Amino acid sequence: MKMDANIERQRRKDEHVYFAVAQHQTKTTSQFDELELINDAVPMLNLADVDLSGEVAGLEFEIPLYINAMTGGSPHTEKLNGQLAEVAAATGLMMAVGSMHAAIREPELASTYSIVREKHPNGVLFANISADLTPEQAQKAVDILQADALQIHVNVAQELVMKEGSREFDHWLDNIAAIKEQVDVPIIVKEVGFGLARKTIMRLRDINVDIIDLAGKGGTDFARIENARRRDGKWDYFNDWGQTTAQSLIAIQSPNYVNMPYFASGGVRHPLDAIKCLALGAEAVGIAGVILAYLKEHDVEETIEWVETWKEQMKMIAVMVNAKNLSKLRKVPVITYGRLKEWGELRGVKLEQLAQRLM
Ligand SMILES: Cc1cc2nc3c(=O)[nH]c(=O)nc-3n(C[C@H](O)[C@H](O)[C@H](O)COP(=O)(O)O)c2cc1C
């Protein structure tokens, strides 16, 4: 029985990677395109002056970019974790591992996660668990990775569409609060691609969560992935559930209800999307599906080059808007269009203020 559950969990991990990569190749449009930054034709800085380093909750980074939670828990995903960690180490990216339940239940699977610390010994690394675990189990996950922070994922839509998924959620908030009190690293609460709303964020802020990761819709779609894994009665109408990362970011601009640090991730396709997230106040930006898909088609060296290009282009865009660091980027005017504008207006966000920000 135990063996069956392990095999099932490992198969699920491998299927998530397979379907995420397949899905990535079909994505074309993005709501990030309904956000626009304004060109500055006479910037008062050189490319070499741009410094996008930052610090949040004691986590220091050279570049505000991290590889978001994906893998671990099976031999195939150990290899992937190792490769992603090599890329992160060579480029100075922060990195999260995928949900560590497998390692907590089966200690022999710990190496499928700790390989990331081996390959990225000085990196800023995030452990990852669900909101179901006890504080002791959460601390164990942190210890396995020698993690600098702990991501707790909240993924109601995925659980419900997943045939074998959880149906009980009313203990999550208390559990997260208990983990926050007892675990000795900063706590990041993240979605898995459906977005975090203001009300949810305020609940998390009230229990002293350190950082939230909006992890919105627009990239990897776990409702679609779980539907693809179901052998019967597909619930296709759940696909596309949730709010995009652009919507989640816009909703918390003004009035500033949330007043806590946030990361942005979900559907970030290229350096311009990343800079838009930073202009909307994200401390750092996460990428998952896009780097996984790239690594599937290229080797580690090529993927390192690809990330270096991202870093360089993020700095180039910062020059184009005359922002030499993260605090200047947060003052860049941001224009919203179309459905995103409609959304912002309905949610009471002062979009004109955002569009008319003064540098
Ligand atoms: C193959 C795969 C596995 C994932 N597994 C996890 C996980 O175990 N825990 C978690 O918090 N998020 C997980 N995610 C979600 C990502 O961290 C991220 O929130 C989501 O993919 C949206 O970002 P993207 O559009 O850049 O892919 C996974 C994503 C992918 C692609």
The ligand as a Tripos MOL2 file, in Angstrom:
@<TRIPOS>MOLECULE
LIG
   31    33     1     0     0
SMALL
NO_CHARGES

@<TRIPOS>ATOM
      1 C1          6.3160   20.8270  -13.3420 C.3       1 LIG1
      2 C2          5.8540   21.7760  -12.2850 C.ar      1 LIG1
      3 C3          5.7380   21.3400  -10.9740 C.ar      1 LIG1
      4 C4          5.3470   22.2170   -9.9630 C.ar      1 LIG1
      5 N1          5.3160   21.7920   -8.6730 N.ar      1 LIG1
      6 C5          5.1030   22.6980   -7.6750 C.ar      1 LIG1
      7 C6          5.2370   22.3220   -6.3210 C.ar      1 LIG1
      8 O1          5.5610   21.1890   -6.0070 O.2       1 LIG1
      9 N2          5.0030   23.2710   -5.3660 N.ar      1 LIG1
     10 C7          4.6530   24.5500   -5.6940 C.ar      1 LIG1
     11 O2          4.4920   25.3920   -4.8190 O.2       1 LIG1
     12 N3          4.4810   24.9200   -6.9710 N.ar      1 LIG1
     13 C8          4.7180   24.0410   -7.9650 C.ar      1 LIG1
     14 N4          4.6230   24.4290   -9.2670 N.ar      1 LIG1
     15 C9          4.0730   25.7750   -9.5780 C.3       1 LIG1
     16 C10         5.1420   26.8250   -9.8490 C.3       1 LIG1
     17 O3          5.9740   27.0490   -8.7340 O.3       1 LIG1
     18 C11         4.5070   28.1460  -10.2970 C.3       1 LIG1
     19 O4          3.7760   28.7120   -9.2420 O.3       1 LIG1
     20 C12         3.5730   27.9500  -11.4790 C.3       1 LIG1
     21 O5          4.1450   27.0400  -12.3810 O.3       1 LIG1
     22 C13         3.2950   29.2310  -12.2390 C.3       1 LIG1
     23 O6          4.5020   29.7680  -12.7790 O.3       1 LIG1
     24 P1          4.8920   29.6350  -14.3360 P.3       1 LIG1
     25 O7          3.7480   30.1580  -15.1060 O.co2     1 LIG1
     26 O8          6.1690   30.4350  -14.4660 O.co2     1 LIG1
     27 O9          5.1330   28.1910  -14.6220 O.co2     1 LIG1
     28 C14         5.0230   23.5680  -10.2970 C.ar      1 LIG1
     29 C15         5.1400   23.9930  -11.6220 C.ar      1 LIG1
     30 C16         5.5560   23.1290  -12.6040 C.ar      1 LIG1
     31 C17         5.7040   23.6500  -14.0110 C.3       1 LIG1
@<TRIPOS>BOND
     1     1     2 1
     2     2     3 ar
     3     2    30 ar
     4     3     4 ar
     5     4     5 ar
     6     4    28 ar
     7     5     6 ar
     8     6     7 ar
     9     6    13 1
    10     7     8 2
    11     7     9 ar
    12     9    10 ar
    13    10    11 2
    14    10    12 ar
    15    12    13 ar
    16    13    14 ar
    17    14    15 1
    18    14    28 ar
    19    15    16 1
    20    16    17 1
    21    16    18 1
    22    18    19 1
    23    18    20 1
    24    20    21 1
    25    20    22 1
    26    22    23 1
    27    23    24 1
    28    24    25 2
    29    24    26 1
    30    24    27 1
    31    28    29 ar
    32    29    30 ar
    33    30    31 1
@<TRIPOS>SUBSTRUCTURE
     1 LIG1         1 GROUP 0 **** ****
